[in-house]
């Protein structure tokens, strides 16, 4: 039996989209159209599509001016519905789609409450879930997501959300250009038409493949940082960031940040007040600014350089004892220059960078599970100067050692909060 997310995702959006057919005539920015003097006319659809970012006003058409152009005069009224399209495909995570829809639903509830006492209006945010062929898609967990129709690059959209694929190999997933090229083209077309594009986790790879992130900032899941940076050197990757934004393109980190992404979309389309109220209603932490504290040291790439392997083993055994690059080179009977070059070739990072990453990663593990105080942890990983350890740790993770321990400590049943058992400052 198919498991379905149809109720939480589709929700009668086709009817909502049709209820607001006058959207094009109402949502026009102050602009001019060449027509004979004294003429009144309906607003062309294309113009309304291009100018729908200028704000919520009901527009009244007047006679043309001396140059034969219509001037639009606006009387402020209820905000017209904003149209969001969620483009799905096989292999995504169901929560990324349902989470966004839930945020948009909550935002509509917040908006409706603020309209209490007024005449009923169409929902502020309207959305459709769409696939390339208009057929349901299967998520990575096997759930079936029903859709409202097929992806149409020419369809009106204020925002387009692209979930990230949850796959064993992102590069393997991207090796299907014939399948993905139509999606890339549709994304480029929507961006050209003025739509806001938003993606989370590995969805940033799709935006990059479409050429939409060249010379722009972006983020992705921390575990995919090296792959992304190598594959797209022209993108300004800000891997520590939870969310990035530039030129109407939003990127966020792992799948749970799709909630932060959805809140930002609400802010862009409905305003900061509704976005803030929605986040509070759903207990979404919009103050998360870095994913560095969640990152683990990536698995060391396989290599055949015995010299580098010996250096790695020496670092791991001597972690508690401070040593420098010159000492390590002498132990291995090579020059510092040779050691740097071999590390770069084998691991794509310098020895000291590798050692620093190793120390921070071991410190994280100790803070999570050992019950040691911060100064003891710093000593265990080779930092005698506690202030140096704190500064380095915060630079690498975005949190002080103490804050990291409070957030990630693995508490045993019945234990009191860490703040009570270890009251010393970080």
N, C-alpha and C positions, 0 to 999 in steps of 0.2 A: 504494500500500500504506500502510495506516495505521501510523504510528509509535506505539508504546504504552509507557506507563510502568506497566503493570498490575503487573508483578512487584514493583517497588520500592514500590508504593503500597498495593495491596490486601493481599497477603501473608497470605491466609487469616484475615483478621480476623473474619469471620462465625463461624468455629469457636471462636476465642478468646472472643468475646462470649458464646457459648452455654456454654462450659466453666465459667463462673462464675455459674450461675443462683442459687446460694445467697448471692450477694453481698448481696441485700436483707436476708436474715435475720441475716447476720453483722455488718453495718455500721450499727449503731444506736447513737445517743448516749444518754446517761443521760436518760431521759424517762419519762413516765407515760401509760398508756392507761386509760381508764375501763372496767372490766369487773367482773363479780361477784367477790366475795372468793373466794379459793381456786382461781380459774380459771387455767389456762395456755392460751396461744394462740400461733399463728404470728404473726410480725410483719407488720403490714399494709405493703403495698408503698409506699404514699404516704408513710408515716412514714419509711421507709428512704431514700426519694429525698430528702426534705427535710433529713435529718440526716446525710447521708453525708460531711459535711465535718469531723466531730468526731474522726476518727482510727481507726487500725487495731486493732480489738479483736474478739475472738470473744465474742458475748453469750449468756448463759444466762438463760432466762426463769424466774422464781420465782413463788411464790404471791403473791396481792395483799395489800396492807397493810390496815389497819383501814378506810381509806376506799375500799377496793375498787379499788385501782390496782396495776398490775403494775410492779415495779421491775426494771430491767435491771442485771445484775452482769457486768462485763467481765473477761475474762482475756486479757492481752495476747498477741497471736499475730502471724502474718505479715500484712503489709499487704494488704488486699483490692485487687483490680485497679481501676484508675482508667480511666474511659471518656472517650475524646476523640473528638470528631466534627469532621471537616474538611469545611467546606461550600464547594463549588467551583461555578464557572460559566464560561461561555465568556469568553476574553480575559485569563485570569490567566497568570502565568508558571509554567512547569512546575517550575522550581527551588524556588519557594516552597512547593510542596506536597511534592515529594520530599525537600527539605531537612528539613522538619519531621518527616516520617516517618522519615528516617534518624536524626535525633536521638533520637526515641522508641525506635527499634530499638536504638540504642547504649545508651540508658538501661536497657532491659530486659536487655541483656547485662551491664552493670555490676551490676544488681540480682541477676541469676542467679549471678554469680560470688560474690557475698557470701552467697548461700544454699547454697554448696557443702557437700555432706555431709548436707544435709537432704532431706526428701522433696520430689520435684518439685512445683512449684506453677505455677499459671497465670501468664502474663506480667504484670508489674506494671502496664504501660501497654497498653491495648487501644484500638484506634482504627478508625474507619470513615470512608471518603471518600464523601461524599454530594452529590447535585445536586438541584435543585428537582424535576425530573421523573424522577429515577432513571436517566437516560441518561448516557452518556459525554459529556465536555465537550472542547472544542478550545481549546488554549492559544494565546497570542498568537504563538507560533512554529510553530503548526500541529500540535503533538504532541497525541495523544489520551490523555486521562486517564480510565481506566475507574473506575467507582464501585461501591460496595457496596450502594447503594440510594438511596431518595429521602429528602430532608430531612423530618424529623418534629419539629415543635416540642415534642411531648409526650414524645419519647424521652429516656431517662435519659442524662445527660451531666455529667461533672465539668468538662469544658472544651469550648469550641467555638472552632475556629480559622477565621477568614475571610480568605482571601488577598485581595490588592489587585489591581484591574484594571490591566492594562498597555495603556493606550489613548492615542490622540493627544489626546483632549479628555475630561477627567474629567467636566466639566459636561455634555457631550454624552452620555456614558455614563449619567449620573444622570437624564437626561431621559426615561427609560423607566419611569415609576412603576408601570405595570401589571405589568411583569416583575419589578420589584424589591420591590414592597410585600409579597408573601408572605415574602420573605427578611427584611425588616425586622421583620415580625410574629413570625417564628420566633425571631429573635434576642432580641426583647423578652421573649418567653415563657420562653426558656431562662434569661435573666438573672433573671427573677422567681423561677424555680425554684431558683436558687442556683448556676447554672453560671458558671464563669470564662469570660469572652469575651476573645479575643485576635485582633488583626489587625495587619498590617504594611503599610507604604507607603501607597498610596491606599485601602487597606481601611478606614482611619480615616474616610474620607468615608462609607462604608456605615454604620458605627456612628453617625456624626453624623446621617445622614439618618434613621436609626431612632429618633433622639431619645435615644440612650443616653449621649451625651457632654455634654449640657447641664450647665453649671456644674461640669464635671469637667476634669481635665487630660488632654491628648492630645498626640501628635506625629504627624507624617506626613513624606513625602519633602520635603526642603528646597526643591525646585523648585516645590512646590505650596503653599508657605506663604501667599503672598498670596491665592490663590484660596480656600484653606481659611478664613483669617481673615475674609475678606469674606463668605463664604457662611454661616459659623457664628460670629457674634460672641459668642454665649453660651458658647463653649468656651474654656477656658484653654489656648491653644495654646503649648506649650513646644517651639518648633521646633529648638532646639539639641540637645535630648535624643535619645539613641539609643532609649531606652525609657521609657515612662511607665506608672504603675499607680495606679489609684484605684477603690475600690468594685468589686473583682472585674472590672475592665476593663483590659486591657493593650493598649498601642499601641506600635509601633516604627517606625523610619525605613524606608529603602529595602529592597529585597528581600533583600539579604544579611543584614540584621538579623533576618530570619525565623529564623536559627539562634540568635541571642541570645534571641529571643522564645520559641523552643522550649525552650531551656535554662531560661528562667524558668518556663515551664509545668511542666517536670520538677521544678524546685525547689518549686513550689507543691503539686504532687500527690505527689511521691515523697521530698522532703526535700533539704536543702542539700548533704549529703554525696554523694548519688547525682548531683545536678546538677553539682557541681564535678568529680567524677570523669569524668562524661560529656563535659564541656567540654574537659578535658585530653586525653581519648582522641581527640577530634575536632579538636583544636587550634583551638577557638573562643575568640576573645579576648573575655572577659566584662568586661574593664576599659575597653572603649570607652564613653565617657560623653557624647561630643558629636559631632554630625554637621556642626558649623559649619565644620570644616577642609576638608570635602569640597565645600562649597557654592561655587558661582560666582555672580558678580553676575548677577541675572536679566536677560534681554533687556529693554532699555528699551522701555516701552510706546510705541506709536505715538501721536503727538499732533501738533497743527497749530499750536502756539504757537511762533512764530518767536523771540520773546524768550527762551524757555526753551531752544530749540535753540541760539541764539547763546551762552547761558551754558554749555551743555554743551560746546560746541566750545572755548570759552575755558578751561574747567577742564581739558580733556584736553591742550591745548597748554601750559598753565601748571602742570602737575601738579608739576613739580620745584621750582617757585618758590612759596614760601609766600605766601598771600594770604588776606584775610578777606572776610567778606560785604559789608562796607561798600565795600571796594575793587572787588569784583565789581559791586555796584549802581552805583557811579560809572562804571565802564567801560560799563555798559549804559544809563546815563542814566535810571535809575529809582530809586525809594526801596527801602530794604531790605524794607519792609512789602509793597510791590507784588511784589518778587521772590519773597518767601516765599509769598505768596498764589498767584502764577502757577505756581510749582513744585509746590505742593500740588495744584492743580487738574490739572496736566498729568501729573505723575509720582507723585502721592500720597506725596510725601516732601519734607522741607525741603531747601534747597540744600546746607547743610552736611552733612546726612545723606547726600545723594547724593555729595558730594565725598569723604566718608570711605569710603563703599562703593567708590567708584572707586579710591581710593588703595590700599585693602586688596586689591582684585581685581588691580590691576596689580602690587602687591608679590608676590602669590601667583605670578603668571606669571613674574616675574623670579627668584624663589626656585626655581621648578621647572626653569627652562631656561637661565638666563643664566650660572650659575657664579659670580655675584657673591657677595661676603660680605654678611652681614646689614647691616652699617653702610652699605655702598654701596647696597644696595637701599633702605634707609630714606631715604637722601639723594635717590635717584632719584624717590621719590614724595612728596618735600616735607617729610620729617621730619629736621631737623638734630639733634635730641635723640634719641639712640639709645634711651634708656630710655623716652621717650614712645612711640616707634614700637613697641618691644617690648610695652609695656603695652596699647596700643590693638590691636595685632595679636592678642595672646592673648585679649583680651576679645571680639574679633569671631570668632575661629576656634577658640578652645579650646586652641591650641597656641602655643608660642613660635615666633618666626621660624625659629630653628635647628631645633627639632623638626619643624616643617612641612617644612623643606628636606630633612631626613634622610628623611622619610616619602615625599615626593612628587617628589623630584628625578628628572629623566629622564636616567638614566645611559646613556652610550654603551658599546657592547661593548668589553670590555677595560679599561675605566676602573676604578680602585679605588674603594672606598666613600668617600662624601663625608666621613665622619668622619676618614679618613686624609689627604685632600687639603686639608681646611680645618679644622685642629684648633682654631681660635680659638673661644671660648665664644660662645653666643648672646646 
